[in-house]
């Protein structure tokens, strides 16, 4: 095949040629939507997602056959889309290729328990929210995984995708830029007004599915950054668990709910353990402008080492940088609209 000729002879001699040839062919003959009404004709979603998966292996974000939905993968998808797709005909919706790649022989969706039939019954436009509920991860072939763990294998498959599906693209896929970095910077550095204006503009520019994916991406980054700023510690109880596993028992809690504020900036968040997160959301506790815990009088609790009332008046643990402290206007809103006063 012509595409193989671009590879160094030494590489072809040392790699499993049959496996490489198989996936070069598969990546060249993807089952894509071909709509003659669109000026570009061919939907670019699957090739862009596969390029993003290759980059995720390169960055060691993925190292096995499991391809979960993560903000990093969505960010790579958006970055590559902005770089390679020039036609306005198609919407950069991540859920579409992630779901529809199941029609390819190397990609399988692994359902969560109870959603085994959903994978085969879903409409042609699955939402990211539904995928997150129903799908545990996508699984790729072991042989493909081995190729993607190898730098030369990644190069061969990347070249295939670019030459077949984006022959007019003069750029190469950048490994340095990721849309997640841009969003993270906005969440960390924007003030509330800047961020709210940005979200309203995105809502006007994006279609429904793309906007929902954007909000998911931003919400996921918020949930990641808030615990990090609080050293993965509940700011009230001091609970912190170090583990060799990739897990955390600390939640990112919006002070003013996103549905009301459209504000994912870190000054609208605090880090709480799950029980205190629920107590905060239900108004059983709040915070003063001096970051001291307020406890409502409108509930009773049994004597327990996990009781809430002993935290009354305690000053919470705060981020080390002042610019990341909870905003006083957000705390005031919570006291006025959520806290269960006497």
C-alpha positions as semicolon CSV with decimal commas, in nm:
position;residue;x (nm);y (nm);z (nm)
1;X;0,000;0,000;0,000
2;X;0,131;0,344;-0,092
3;X;0,118;0,477;0,260
4;X;0,361;0,213;0,384
5;X;0,635;0,353;0,157
6;X;0,671;0,662;0,375
7;X;0,806;0,447;0,659
8;X;1,177;0,376;0,710
9;X;1,284;0,035;0,583
10;X;1,438;-0,052;0,921
11;X;1,101;0,011;1,088
12;X;0,912;-0,217;0,849
13;X;1,165;-0,491;0,916
14;X;1,132;-0,475;1,293
15;X;0,757;-0,421;1,337
16;X;0,481;-0,682;1,300
17;X;0,405;-0,597;0,935
18;X;0,077;-0,790;0,926
19;X;-0,065;-0,605;1,223
20;X;0,056;-0,269;1,099
21;X;-0,079;-0,331;0,748
22;X;-0,413;-0,437;0,893
23;X;-0,456;-0,118;1,095
24;X;-0,327;0,107;0,817
25;X;-0,598;-0,044;0,599
26;X;-0,861;-0,011;0,874
27;X;-0,773;0,353;0,943
28;X;-0,782;0,424;0,568
29;X;-1,126;0,268;0,518
30;X;-1,320;0,402;0,817
31;X;-1,696;0,383;0,792
32;X;-1,773;0,755;0,795
33;X;-2,080;0,964;0,721
34;X;-2,071;1,082;0,360
35;X;-2,321;1,362;0,309
36;X;-2,329;1,509;-0,041
37;X;-2,517;1,812;0,090
38;X;-2,210;1,911;0,291
39;X;-1,940;2,099;0,103
40;X;-1,672;1,886;0,269
41;X;-1,862;1,565;0,195
42;X;-1,697;1,338;0,453
43;X;-1,748;1,358;0,830
44;X;-1,406;1,405;0,995
45;X;-1,509;1,295;1,346
46;X;-1,362;0,943;1,352
47;X;-1,020;1,037;1,210
48;X;-0,993;1,331;1,451
49;X;-1,076;1,111;1,750
50;X;-0,827;0,845;1,643
51;X;-0,556;1,110;1,607
52;X;-0,647;1,223;1,958
53;X;-0,619;0,868;2,093
54;X;-0,273;0,839;1,934
55;X;-0,171;1,161;2,110
56;X;-0,314;1,035;2,439
57;X;-0,084;0,731;2,411
58;X;0,207;0,958;2,324
59;X;0,142;1,172;2,632
60;X;0,098;0,856;2,846
61;X;-0,259;0,956;2,928
62;X;-0,358;0,610;2,801
63;X;-0,143;0,299;2,833
64;X;-0,382;0,006;2,790
65;X;-0,665;-0,116;2,570
66;X;-0,915;0,084;2,777
67;X;-1,011;0,422;2,629
68;X;-1,223;0,607;2,890
69;X;-1,399;0,938;2,838
70;X;-1,176;1,196;3,004
71;X;-1,144;1,574;2,980
72;X;-0,792;1,527;2,843
73;X;-0,916;1,314;2,553
74;X;-1,201;1,555;2,480
75;X;-0,952;1,840;2,492
76;X;-0,722;1,669;2,242
77;X;-1,021;1,607;2,017
78;X;-1,117;1,974;2,024
79;X;-0,757;2,084;1,967
80;X;-0,714;1,858;1,665
81;X;-1,052;1,956;1,526
82;X;-0,964;2,325;1,540
83;X;-0,633;2,252;1,368
84;X;-0,753;2,020;1,092
85;X;-1,120;2,080;1,018
86;X;-1,178;2,396;0,820
87;X;-1,534;2,332;0,703
88;X;-1,818;2,479;0,915
89;X;-2,050;2,200;0,798
90;X;-1,969;1,967;1,084
91;X;-2,005;2,018;1,457
92;X;-1,708;1,903;1,672
93;X;-1,913;1,668;1,886
94;X;-1,697;1,416;2,071
95;X;-1,979;1,175;2,159
96;X;-2,051;1,091;1,793
97;X;-1,720;0,928;1,699
98;X;-1,667;0,779;2,044
99;X;-1,998;0,593;2,002
100;X;-1,992;0,522;1,629
101;X;-1,637;0,387;1,621
102;X;-1,804;0,069;1,748
103;X;-1,880;-0,003;1,383
104;X;-1,504;-0,048;1,326
105;X;-1,349;-0,390;1,394
106;X;-1,091;-0,260;1,643
107;X;-1,322;-0,057;1,875
108;X;-1,573;-0,197;2,125
109;X;-1,789;-0,017;2,380
110;X;-1,793;-0,183;2,722
111;X;-2,122;-0,105;2,899
112;X;-2,183;-0,041;3,265
113;X;-2,400;-0,301;3,437
114;X;-2,761;-0,271;3,327
115;X;-2,684;-0,086;3,002
116;X;-2,587;-0,382;2,784
117;X;-2,880;-0,336;2,544
118;X;-2,860;0,044;2,543
119;X;-2,542;0,038;2,339
120;X;-2,730;-0,125;2,049
121;X;-3,051;0,079;2,082
122;X;-2,923;0,434;2,112
123;X;-3,007;0,689;1,841
124;X;-2,754;0,805;1,584
125;X;-2,679;1,115;1,798
126;X;-2,589;0,991;2,146
127;X;-2,520;1,257;2,405
128;X;-2,205;1,272;2,614
129;X;-2,418;1,262;2,929
130;X;-2,578;0,933;2,819
131;X;-2,243;0,783;2,723
132;X;-2,102;0,867;3,064
133;X;-2,390;0,687;3,230
134;X;-2,404;0,382;3,004
135;X;-2,044;0,319;2,894
136;X;-1,756;0,222;3,121
137;X;-1,495;0,266;2,848
138;X;-1,414;0,178;2,488
139;X;-1,180;-0,113;2,431
140;X;-0,935;-0,144;2,142
141;X;-0,754;-0,452;2,011
142;X;-0,448;-0,572;2,199
143;X;-0,249;-0,556;1,874
144;X;-0,351;-0,194;1,813
145;X;-0,260;-0,106;2,170
146;X;0,088;-0,254;2,119
147;X;0,135;-0,040;1,809
148;X;0,021;0,274;1,991
149;X;0,262;0,209;2,278
150;X;0,544;0,223;2,022
151;X;0,661;0,559;1,885
152;X;0,708;0,427;1,532
153;X;0,369;0,257;1,538
154;X;0,207;0,585;1,639
155;X;0,393;0,765;1,361
156;X;0,273;0,520;1,095
157;X;-0,090;0,538;1,201
158;X;-0,082;0,916;1,244
159;X;0,058;0,957;0,893
160;X;-0,211;0,731;0,757
161;X;-0,491;0,934;0,913
162;X;-0,345;1,266;0,800
163;X;-0,272;1,158;0,443
164;X;-0,603;0,982;0,383
165;X;-0,847;1,209;0,565
166;X;-0,673;1,548;0,575
167;X;-0,455;1,554;0,260
168;X;-0,474;1,934;0,230
169;X;-0,368;1,999;0,587
170;X;-0,030;2,168;0,586
171;X;0,005;2,147;0,964
172;X;0,109;1,841;1,154
173;X;-0,079;1,744;1,465
174;X;0,076;1,938;1,751
175;X;0,167;1,752;2,067
176;X;0,216;2,070;2,268
177;X;-0,127;2,237;2,255
178;X;-0,431;2,097;2,434
179;X;-0,765;2,273;2,469
180;X;-0,778;2,149;2,830
181;X;-0,485;2,378;2,912
182;X;-0,680;2,677;2,780
183;X;-0,993;2,590;2,980
184;X;-0,788;2,519;3,295
185;X;-0,628;2,862;3,267
186;X;-0,971;3,025;3,236
187;X;-1,104;2,840;3,541
188;X;-0,799;2,935;3,747
189;X;-0,745;3,292;3,627
190;X;-1,072;3,443;3,496
191;X;-1,281;3,658;3,724
192;X;-1,648;3,566;3,754
193;X;-1,773;3,827;3,506
194;X;-1,518;3,726;3,241
195;X;-1,604;3,361;3,280
196;X;-1,980;3,412;3,278
197;X;-1,953;3,625;2,964
198;X;-1,744;3,352;2,800
199;X;-2,001;3,084;2,883
200;X;-2,290;3,292;2,749
201;X;-2,099;3,350;2,425
202;X;-2,029;2,977;2,388
203;X;-2,396;2,904;2,442
204;X;-2,480;3,134;2,151
205;X;-2,210;2,994;1,922
206;X;-2,246;2,621;1,987
207;X;-2,527;2,384;1,904
208;X;-2,694;2,198;2,192
209;X;-2,470;1,890;2,188
210;X;-2,146;2,084;2,155
211;X;-2,247;2,321;2,436
212;X;-2,332;2,028;2,665
213;X;-1,992;1,872;2,597
214;X;-1,821;2,204;2,666
215;X;-1,999;2,232;3,002
216;X;-1,908;1,871;3,087
217;X;-1,544;1,939;3,004
218;X;-1,532;2,256;3,213
219;X;-1,718;2,097;3,503
220;X;-1,478;1,803;3,505
221;X;-1,176;2,034;3,512
222;X;-1,337;2,231;3,798
223;X;-1,381;1,903;3,988
224;X;-1,013;1,826;3,933
225;X;-0,866;2,168;4,013
226;X;-1,055;2,248;4,335
227;X;-0,929;1,942;4,531
228;X;-0,579;2,007;4,397
229;X;-0,582;2,367;4,526
230;X;-0,692;2,240;4,868
231;X;-0,420;1,972;4,872
232;X;-0,688;1,702;4,830
233;X;-0,808;1,783;5,181
234;X;-1,159;1,856;5,307
235;X;-1,136;2,221;5,406
236;X;-1,362;2,167;5,710
237;X;-1,286;1,821;5,850
238;X;-0,923;1,794;5,737
239;X;-0,988;1,451;5,582
240;X;-0,713;1,355;5,340
241;X;-0,634;1,011;5,209
242;X;-0,314;0,930;5,020
243;X;-0,338;0,626;4,799
244;X;-0,140;0,450;4,530
245;X;-0,472;0,420;4,347
246;X;-0,609;0,697;4,126
247;X;-0,891;0,803;4,354
248;X;-1,001;1,084;4,582
249;X;-1,257;1,110;4,858
250;X;-1,268;1,488;4,829
251;X;-1,534;1,665;4,620
252;X;-1,525;1,997;4,441
253;X;-1,827;2,187;4,568
254;X;-1,977;2,488;4,388
255;X;-2,070;2,761;4,634
256;X;-2,325;2,906;4,392
257;X;-2,456;2,621;4,172
258;X;-2,338;2,637;3,813
259;X;-2,699;2,624;3,691
260;X;-2,754;2,962;3,859
261;X;-2,412;3,121;3,825
262;X;-2,253;2,982;3,504
263;X;-1,937;3,016;3,709
264;X;-1,673;2,743;3,723
265;X;-1,394;2,971;3,842
266;X;-1,211;2,842;4,147
267;X;-1,332;3,130;4,366
268;X;-1,677;2,970;4,337
269;X;-1,557;2,642;4,484
270;X;-1,441;2,471;4,801
271;X;-1,315;2,117;4,868
272;X;-1,533;1,903;5,094
273;X;-1,569;1,538;5,190
274;X;-1,896;1,386;5,058
275;X;-2,106;1,416;5,376
276;X;-2,012;1,781;5,432
277;X;-2,063;1,850;5,062
278;X;-2,423;1,731;5,098
279;X;-2,466;1,930;5,417
280;X;-2,339;2,244;5,239
281;X;-2,564;2,192;4,936
282;X;-2,866;2,141;5,163
283;X;-2,794;2,445;5,373
284;X;-2,708;2,267;5,698
285;X;-2,373;2,448;5,700
286;X;-2,233;2,763;5,543
287;X;-1,932;2,995;5,579
288;X;-1,881;3,346;5,706
289;X;-1,675;3,603;5,516
290;X;-1,396;3,517;5,762
291;X;-1,416;3,151;5,641
292;X;-1,561;3,021;5,968
293;X;-1,817;2,741;5,966
294;X;-2,181;2,825;6,034
295;X;-2,406;2,539;6,146
296;X;-2,784;2,561;6,115
297;X;-3,008;2,520;6,420
298;X;-3,276;2,355;6,210
299;X;-3,167;1,994;6,245
300;X;-3,077;1,745;6,515
301;X;-2,810;1,475;6,506
302;X;-2,708;1,184;6,721
303;X;-2,385;1,172;6,915
304;X;-2,129;1,051;6,663
305;X;-1,763;1,105;6,572
306;X;-1,901;1,219;6,236
307;X;-2,130;1,487;6,380
308;X;-2,148;1,827;6,208
309;X;-2,209;2,061;6,503
310;X;-1,857;2,038;6,649
311;X;-1,731;2,220;6,339
312;X;-1,926;2,537;6,426
313;X;-1,693;2,837;6,436
314;X;-1,397;2,647;6,292
315;X;-1,192;2,836;6,035
316;X;-1,152;2,629;5,721
317;X;-0,830;2,533;5,546
318;X;-0,770;2,759;5,247
319;X;-0,555;2,754;4,929
320;X;-0,209;2,899;4,969
321;X;-0,262;3,171;4,708
322;X;-0,501;3,453;4,797
323;X;-0,641;3,480;4,443
324;X;-0,790;3,131;4,480
325;X;-0,983;3,202;4,802
326;X;-1,363;3,166;4,795
327;X;-1,520;3,495;4,684
328;X;-1,710;3,679;4,957
329;X;-2,002;3,752;4,722
330;X;-2,044;3,379;4,659
331;X;-2,040;3,301;5,031
332;X;-2,294;3,578;5,092
333;X;-2,521;3,430;4,824
334;X;-2,501;3,087;4,986
335;X;-2,583;3,226;5,333
336;X;-2,881;3,418;5,193
337;X;-3,025;3,159;4,955
338;X;-2,923;2,815;5,081
339;X;-2,828;2,825;5,449
340;X;-3,109;2,713;5,677
341;X;-3,136;3,001;5,917
342;X;-3,312;2,984;6,253
